[in-house]
């Protein structure tokens, strides 16, 4: 009986954490970036739309660039597309 209550308590706690995390992220954006002939699309969540767009572009550029110098260059390019929810 004690083990069942402990399990229920843990599941309830994890549910509350998941709910709180989903409420924390105010925007979810997808950004597609083309850099040096390759295109990558990434999604990110953040408290603001501006932060979500930047995070998604940063992630896409990290995949496309291969180095810090090129990643910074990629971050200065205009995304091919972007959309937020």
C-alpha positions in Angstrom: 0.0 0.0 0.0 2.8 2.4 0.9 4.6 1.6 -2.4 1.4 2.4 -4.4 1.0 5.7 -2.6 4.6 6.6 -3.2 4.2 5.8 -6.9 1.1 7.9 -7.2 2.8 10.7 -5.4 5.8 10.6 -7.8 3.6 10.5 -10.8 1.6 13.4 -9.5 4.8 15.4 -8.9 6.1 14.6 -12.4 2.7 15.7 -13.9 2.9 19.0 -12.1 6.4 19.6 -13.3 5.4 18.8 -16.9 2.4 21.1 -16.7 4.5 24.0 -15.2 7.1 23.6 -17.9 4.5 23.8 -20.7 3.0 26.9 -19.1 6.4 28.6 -18.9 7.2 28.6 -22.7 5.1 31.4 -24.2 6.0 30.9 -27.8 7.0 28.1 -30.1 8.7 29.0 -33.4 10.0 27.1 -36.4 12.8 28.8 -38.4 14.3 27.5 -41.7 17.8 28.8 -42.6 19.7 28.3 -45.8 23.5 28.6 -45.4 26.1 27.7 -48.0 23.6 25.9 -50.1 22.1 23.7 -47.3 18.8 24.3 -45.6 17.8 23.2 -42.1 14.6 23.9 -40.1 14.4 23.8 -36.3 11.8 24.5 -33.7 12.3 26.2 -30.3 10.3 27.3 -27.3 10.9 30.3 -25.2 9.1 32.8 -23.0 8.9 35.4 -25.9 8.5 35.0 -29.7 11.8 36.9 -30.3 13.7 34.5 -28.0 12.1 31.5 -29.6 13.0 32.7 -33.1 16.6 33.4 -32.1 16.9 30.0 -30.4 15.5 28.1 -33.4 17.8 30.0 -35.8 20.8 29.4 -33.5 20.0 25.6 -33.5 19.6 25.5 -37.3 22.9 27.4 -37.8 24.7 25.1 -35.4 23.7 22.2 -37.5 24.6 23.9 -40.8 27.8 25.7 -39.9 30.3 23.3 -38.3 32.3 26.0 -36.6 31.8 29.0 -34.3 32.9 31.5 -36.9 30.6 30.1 -39.6 27.8 29.8 -37.0 28.0 33.6 -36.3 28.0 34.3 -40.0 24.9 32.0 -40.4 23.1 33.8 -37.5 23.4 37.1 -39.5 21.5 35.6 -42.5 17.8 36.2 -43.0 15.8 33.0 -42.4 14.1 31.4 -45.5 10.9 31.1 -43.4 9.7 31.4 -39.9 6.4 30.8 -38.1 5.3 31.0 -34.5 2.4 29.7 -32.4 
